[in-house]
Amino acid sequence: MASKKATSKSQVKEGKAAKALPKKAASVKKVSPKKAKESKTQAKAVKKAVSQKATVTTASSMEELLQQTNYILHTFKKGKTVKGIITDRARKSVFFDIGAKTEGVITGRELEYVQDYLDQLNIGDTLDVRIVSPENEKGQILLSLREAANDWKWNLLEANYKSGDAVEVRGLEVNKGGMIARIMGIRGFIPTSQFGRKWTGKLDTLYNKLFPVKIIEVDREKNRLIFSEKAISEEEILKSQEEAAKLVKVNEIYEGEISGVMPFGLFVRVPVEAGAKKNKKAKADDETKTEPIFLDGLVHISQVSWGKVDDLKKQFRVGQKIKVKVLEVDEKSGKLNLSIKQLQTDPWETIGKKYKEDKKFKGIVTRLAAFGAFVQLEPGIEGLIHISKIPTDKEMKVGEEVEVYIESLDIKQRRISLGMILSAKPVGYK
């Protein structure tokens, strides 16, 4: 009885399961040709993907794996230039995304040098950076922005030069010629002549101090940068000098005062009357004269005398009054090119009357050369004794007085050939 009951129970269960299954005829659905085509396409795609996956997993080396996945591996060698995106900024560091596993960083002295440039940039900006070290002790990639920063700085300096705007520099070092100063990490020079009079003898007080200047010369290729402090502190005076320079005419004669004695020439301050202004309250014939404006000029050593000048300090001193003739005027700078000797008669203009051929004269040996000795007959007039005319036993000395005669005279070329007058027979004479 028990087995019959068990059998009937399993049959009931099977019957329920059979009812749960669809009929065989019902399990077959009709599929349209379009859907059948789509199913085939999907099956091919799945098969291809599985095939690719199998290929990747069977790669035998990293190189094959990179080729199969089309992954580009970036290499960062020292000196290489790459694109970098600013991602973060800290007090002592700036971080860049350069496509590496770690960020690149600019820090330390490198950051100090480009700080002015970085202050103009924002997070998210893209620019060219150079690899300084692919990995330091902290595992960071060290970067440099010097090239881009230098271009930016020189462009800015050139713009300031063209506009005439004032800039601030820091005094670094005083030397004989002036002062070395720095702006944005770039060194420039301020000549002594480009400082205002208030700084005379006080340049050392500007050491490590910030002060305003104007750029008067900029040359990126030669790394040349020249400043003028005087263009700021004496701006009004310089404008007046420019106006006064327009009143000065070439060949005019002035009485000036020596302001400096240098090996190459004399600096002279020349007073120029800027004109007279009528006072409306005064009588019509009365005039109120303005104070003279002083222009700086240079008498080059070649324009001091027609004769040879060895040491200007033996003849001139600071504060001495002298008359000068204007040779050239630079209206832009207000500087004058002056001469003393042009106020004197050129001795070569009358030389033909005095120095005749075969005539005897006494002179002083001024200098010796491999081809002979130069003898001064008078200030501005020198002749040459050729070495072939000097006896072999005769030793010529600078400063020695000798007796000579005129062999030939070329006024156009300003040349005199001299011969020696011998008081005794030379050695070997027969």
Secondary structure, DSSP 4 states (H G I P E B T S, - for coil): -HHHHHHHHHHHHHHHHHHHSPPTTTT-----HHHHHHHHHHHHHHHHHHHHHHHHHT--SHHHHHHHHTPPPP---TT-EEEEEEEEE-SSEEEEE-SSSS-EEEEHHHHHHHHHHHTT--TT-EEEEEEEES--TTS-EEEE-HHHHHHHHHHHHHHHHHHT-EEEEEEEEEETTEEEEEETTEEEEEEGGGS-GGGTT-GGGGBT-EEEEEEEEEETTTTEEEEESHHHHTHHHHHHHHHHHTT--TT-EEEEEEEEEETTEEEEEEEE---EEE-TTS-TT-EEEPPPEEEEEEEEGGGT-SS--S-GGGT--TT-EEEEEEEEEETTTTEEEEESGGGS--GGGSHHHH--TT-EEEEEEEEEETTEEEEEEETTEEEEEEGGGS-TT----TT-EEEEEEEEEETTTTEEEEEE--SSPPTT--
